[in-house]
Amino acid sequence: MDARTALGLRLTSLLLRGGGPATVEGIASWFGAMQAQDVNSVLWSLGARLPGWSLAEVNAALEDRSVLRTWPMRGTVHLVPARDAHWMLDVMGSRSLTGVAKRWEYLGLDRPTVEKAAELLGAALAGDRRLTRAECLAALTDGGIDVAGQRSYHLLWYAAQIGVTAIAPHVGKEQTFVLLDSWVPDPFRPSRAEALGLIALRFFQSHGPATRKDFAGWTGLPMSDVKIGLGEAGKALLTVDVDGVEMIVAAEALENPADQSWLALPGFDEYMLGYKDRSLMASPADLAAIIPGNNGVFQSTLVRGGRVVATWKRVIGPKGVTVTVRPLIDFTATDHRRAAKALEPFAAFLELPLTVKNP
């Protein structure tokens, strides 16, 4: 298939053409994991795939404990199905612990200190308690642990990485933490091979057509585990040729024809973050604008027919949301109108009037 056909199929896989699961849990399960280090981005990532849902409705759904946030791969926060958190941490997240001693040395930490911190957090959260980040750090300080500087983030990360804690939904603007075992009393425990097959199937059904390197980059797994995962997935996945590049897609995927639909997506969306090679979606020059300074901070994007054509920033006020659009191509008057139309679902999600600026 050509790149245009592949992009159309990819948008379908990413659930950006509708017709996907109709719940937060269903969407998280379809993807396996969704980039979620920026909570506002992942909320809109969900909202963009749940037409008609409001921010309040998504936040309410997050409270049913069917999904949670943790560090399941690459040392990065993702939204995952709650029952899958344990095996994801075991199979992929544990790789982030390799070489952690060097980080401890840099931060002035050691194993007894980080293990004590995890024990203190476990005790503070016992009894199905839910504490804010500040309350968790206070518990560590009261227990004699220095949480100054980057030590605070690392200690919270480590406790989650070893399966003691997890990130619960925000309360207001406050991040909260819980005991993983309290929120997930009945975790799914597949064998390692089964887990690799499951995450391979979920990645390619939600991102395909994509390459093996995309999958390895997304999970942080070595190519030996990628091979095992693909073998376990078996005939559920197919190999396709995209302009001479070997890619993989779910066998049940439907090849929808390419179209010129417009989408307004958050910066930290699987649309961009799910791939090592982003050339199907944006040129090198456009990527430089999407990730200014190549600093890992992705701008929100306006997408037309699967290609990025603009970035956007929003300012939320008491009376509405103002969005500034910065085109990456020459916009016609029609393009400006369609961009504004594509942003309307975002404003509806926030339940606020929309103002669009075009500097």
Secondary structure, DSSP 8 states (H G I E B T S, - for coil): --HHHHHHHHHHHTT-SS-S-SSHHHHHHHHS-EE-SSHHHHHHHHHTTSTT--HHHHHHHHTTSSEEEEEEETTEEEEEEGGGHHHHHHHTGGGGGTTHHHHHHHHT--HHHHHHHHHHHHHHTTTT--EEHHHHHHHHHHTT---TTTHHHHHHHHHHHTTSEEEEEEETTEEEEEEHHHH-SS-----HHHHHHHHHHHHHHHH-SB-HHHHHHHH---HHHHHHHHHHHGGGEEEEEETTEEEEEETT---------EEEE-TT-HHHHT-S--TTT--HHHHHHHSGGG-S---EEEEETTEEEEEEEEEEETTEEEEEEEESS---HHHHHHHHHHHHHHHHHHTS-EEEE--
